[in-house]
């Protein structure tokens, strides 16, 4: 047997990325606010002179950024958690597929419902996806976000 190769008695479950019971623990520690992509968007908006409230609980969905002057709310969504359709960062886990499909579908449906409520209240809703903040496209997306908010290009 080669050094570093698993013994032939290793079950397929042993090749899982997480040990049994660890996935749930790991997933439970993923933050719901002040994620790195949210902080990146807020820093950019603040540096451009925009003032806002963050995670305001008075509005459906607790938008990540609320800009009252512009009557605009911004959601900064992770592609996995919010089922960004057609995105490489959104893949369905291969274990416990039924659970994850139901959970992520509920998240997507809830987002759509909350965005419709906000729009009915007269708010302009903007969604910034995690994949749009990759190094190669980040600056262009942030500039476009500023233009979407202020109407200035």
Sine and cosine of phi, psi and omega as CSV:
sin_phi,cos_phi,sin_psi,cos_psi,sin_omega,cos_omega
0.00,0.00,0.67,-0.74,0.01,-1.00
-0.96,0.28,0.49,-0.87,0.07,-1.00
-0.92,0.39,0.71,-0.71,0.05,-1.00
1.00,-0.01,-0.20,0.98,0.02,-1.00
-1.00,0.04,0.57,-0.82,-0.06,-1.00
-0.95,0.32,0.55,-0.83,0.05,-1.00
-0.89,0.45,0.44,-0.90,-0.07,-1.00
-0.92,0.40,-0.25,0.97,0.00,-1.00
-0.99,0.10,0.01,1.00,-0.03,-1.00
-0.96,0.29,0.78,-0.63,-0.01,-1.00
-0.98,0.18,0.34,-0.94,0.04,-1.00
-0.85,0.53,-0.53,0.85,0.00,-1.00
-0.89,0.45,-0.47,0.88,-0.02,-1.00
-0.94,0.33,-0.31,0.95,0.01,-1.00
-1.00,-0.01,0.05,1.00,0.07,-1.00
-0.86,0.52,0.45,-0.89,0.02,-1.00
-0.92,0.40,-0.58,0.81,-0.03,-1.00
-0.89,-0.45,0.54,-0.84,0.14,-0.99
-0.95,0.32,0.37,-0.93,-0.03,-1.00
-0.82,0.57,0.77,-0.63,0.03,-1.00
1.00,0.00,-0.23,0.97,-0.05,-1.00
-1.00,0.09,-0.51,0.86,-0.04,-1.00
-0.85,0.53,-0.74,0.68,-0.02,-1.00
-0.86,0.51,-0.71,0.71,0.01,-1.00
-0.88,0.48,-0.72,0.69,-0.02,-1.00
-0.88,0.47,-0.75,0.66,-0.03,-1.00
-0.90,0.44,-0.54,0.84,-0.03,-1.00
-0.93,0.36,-0.28,0.96,-0.02,-1.00
-0.99,-0.14,0.13,0.99,0.07,-1.00
-0.98,0.20,0.79,-0.61,-0.11,-0.99
-0.96,0.28,0.47,-0.88,0.01,-1.00
-0.99,-0.16,-0.26,0.97,0.04,-1.00
-0.56,-0.83,0.29,-0.96,-0.06,-1.00
0.85,0.53,0.62,0.78,0.09,-1.00
-0.96,0.28,0.24,-0.97,-0.05,-1.00
-0.88,0.48,-0.59,0.80,-0.01,-1.00
-0.96,0.29,-0.55,0.83,0.07,-1.00
-0.91,0.41,-0.71,0.70,-0.01,-1.00
-0.88,0.48,-0.65,0.76,0.01,-1.00
-0.87,0.49,-0.72,0.70,-0.01,-1.00
-0.91,0.42,-0.71,0.71,-0.01,-1.00
-0.90,0.44,-0.66,0.75,0.03,-1.00
-0.87,0.49,-0.69,0.72,0.00,-1.00
-0.88,0.47,-0.76,0.65,-0.02,-1.00
-0.88,0.48,-0.66,0.75,0.01,-1.00
-0.90,0.43,-0.67,0.75,-0.01,-1.00
-0.91,0.42,-0.42,0.91,0.04,-1.00
-1.00,0.03,0.07,1.00,0.10,-1.00
1.00,-0.07,0.07,1.00,0.01,-1.00
-0.99,0.10,0.66,-0.75,0.03,-1.00
-0.91,-0.40,0.59,-0.81,-0.17,-0.99
-0.42,-0.91,0.17,-0.99,0.18,-0.98
-0.95,-0.33,0.47,-0.88,0.00,-1.00
-0.89,-0.46,0.58,-0.81,0.04,-1.00
0.73,0.68,0.76,0.65,-0.06,-1.00
-0.96,0.28,0.90,-0.43,-0.09,-1.00
-0.96,0.27,-0.10,1.00,0.00,-1.00
-0.97,0.23,-0.19,0.98,-0.08,-1.00
-0.90,-0.44,0.51,-0.86,0.04,-1.00
-0.83,0.56,0.74,-0.67,0.04,-1.00
0.99,0.12,-0.05,1.00,-0.03,-1.00
0.71,0.70,0.94,0.35,-0.08,-1.00
-0.79,0.62,0.58,-0.81,0.00,-1.00
-0.90,0.43,-0.59,0.81,0.01,-1.00
-0.68,-0.74,0.79,-0.61,0.07,-1.00
-0.87,-0.49,0.85,-0.53,0.00,-1.00
-0.92,-0.39,1.00,0.02,-0.08,-1.00
-0.86,0.52,-0.63,0.77,-0.03,-1.00
-0.86,0.51,-0.58,0.81,-0.06,-1.00
-0.99,-0.17,0.00,1.00,-0.05,-1.00
0.75,0.66,0.74,0.67,-0.08,-1.00
-0.76,-0.65,0.61,-0.79,0.13,-0.99
-0.84,-0.54,0.56,-0.83,-0.01,-1.00
-0.83,-0.56,0.76,-0.65,0.13,-0.99
-0.94,-0.33,0.77,-0.64,0.07,-1.00
-0.96,-0.30,0.96,-0.27,-0.16,-0.99
-0.97,-0.26,0.66,-0.75,0.18,-0.98
-0.97,0.22,0.69,-0.72,-0.09,-1.00
-0.90,0.44,-0.60,0.80,0.00,-1.00
-0.93,0.36,-0.82,0.58,-0.13,-0.99
-0.92,0.39,-0.44,0.90,-0.06,-1.00
-0.93,-0.37,0.26,0.96,0.07,-1.00
0.77,0.64,0.88,0.47,0.05,-1.00
-0.93,0.36,0.96,-0.30,-0.09,-1.00
-0.92,0.39,0.70,-0.71,0.03,-1.00
0.98,0.21,0.18,0.98,-0.05,-1.00
-0.97,-0.24,0.67,-0.74,0.01,-1.00
-0.92,0.39,-0.40,0.92,0.00,-1.00
-0.98,0.20,-0.17,0.98,0.06,-1.00
-0.97,-0.23,0.96,-0.28,0.10,-0.99
-0.78,-0.63,0.58,-0.81,0.01,-1.00
-0.99,0.16,0.76,-0.66,0.05,-1.00
-0.84,0.53,0.53,-0.85,-0.05,-1.00
-1.00,0.09,-0.26,0.96,0.06,-1.00
-0.96,-0.29,0.51,-0.86,0.02,-1.00
0.82,0.58,0.71,0.70,-0.11,-0.99
-0.85,0.53,-0.66,0.75,-0.03,-1.00
-0.87,0.50,-0.72,0.70,0.02,-1.00
-0.87,0.49,-0.78,0.63,-0.09,-1.00
-0.92,0.39,-0.61,0.79,0.03,-1.00
-0.88,0.47,-0.73,0.69,0.00,-1.00
-0.89,0.45,-0.71,0.70,-0.06,-1.00
-0.89,0.45,-0.76,0.65,-0.07,-1.00
-0.94,0.34,-0.55,0.84,0.07,-1.00
-0.91,0.41,-0.65,0.76,0.07,-1.00
-0.87,0.49,-0.69,0.73,0.02,-1.00
-0.85,0.53,-0.74,0.67,-0.03,-1.00
-0.89,0.45,-0.70,0.71,-0.01,-1.00
-0.90,0.43,-0.65,0.76,0.04,-1.00
-0.89,0.46,-0.68,0.73,0.03,-1.00
-0.86,0.52,-0.73,0.68,-0.01,-1.00
-0.87,0.49,-0.67,0.74,0.00,-1.00
-0.90,0.44,-0.72,0.69,-0.02,-1.00
-0.92,0.40,-0.62,0.78,0.02,-1.00
-0.91,0.43,-0.64,0.77,0.03,-1.00
-0.90,0.44,-0.65,0.76,0.04,-1.00
-0.88,0.48,-0.72,0.70,-0.01,-1.00
-0.89,0.46,-0.67,0.74,0.02,-1.00
-0.91,0.42,-0.60,0.80,0.05,-1.00
-0.91,0.41,-0.46,0.89,0.04,-1.00
-0.99,0.13,-0.03,1.00,0.04,-1.00
1.00,-0.09,0.17,0.98,-0.01,-1.00
-1.00,0.02,0.57,-0.82,0.14,-0.99
-1.00,0.02,0.86,-0.52,-0.07,-1.00
-0.97,-0.25,0.80,-0.60,0.04,-1.00
-0.85,-0.53,0.71,-0.71,0.06,-1.00
-0.91,-0.41,0.79,-0.61,0.09,-1.00
-0.93,-0.36,0.83,-0.56,-0.03,-1.00
-1.00,-0.05,0.52,-0.85,0.02,-1.00
-0.79,0.61,-0.68,0.73,-0.04,-1.00
-0.92,0.40,-0.37,0.93,0.02,-1.00
-0.98,0.18,-0.08,1.00,-0.03,-1.00
-0.94,-0.34,0.28,0.96,0.11,-0.99
-0.91,0.41,0.42,-0.91,-0.09,-1.00
-0.79,0.61,-0.65,0.76,-0.10,-1.00
-0.92,0.39,-0.51,0.86,-0.11,-0.99
-0.87,-0.49,0.00,1.00,-0.12,-0.99
-0.85,0.53,-0.80,0.60,-0.10,-0.99
-0.87,0.50,-0.69,0.72,0.00,-1.00
-0.90,0.44,-0.66,0.76,-0.02,-1.00
-0.93,0.38,-0.65,0.76,0.01,-1.00
-0.92,0.39,-0.63,0.78,0.06,-1.00
-0.90,0.43,-0.66,0.75,0.04,-1.00
-0.90,0.43,-0.61,0.79,0.05,-1.00
-0.87,0.49,-0.73,0.69,0.02,-1.00
-0.86,0.52,-0.68,0.73,0.01,-1.00
-0.91,0.41,-0.63,0.78,0.02,-1.00
-0.89,0.46,-0.59,0.81,-0.04,-1.00
-0.97,0.26,-0.76,0.65,-0.16,-0.99
-1.00,-0.07,-0.32,0.95,-0.07,-1.00
0.98,0.19,0.12,0.99,0.01,-1.00
-0.96,-0.29,0.77,-0.64,0.01,-1.00
-1.00,-0.07,0.00,0.00,0.00,0.00
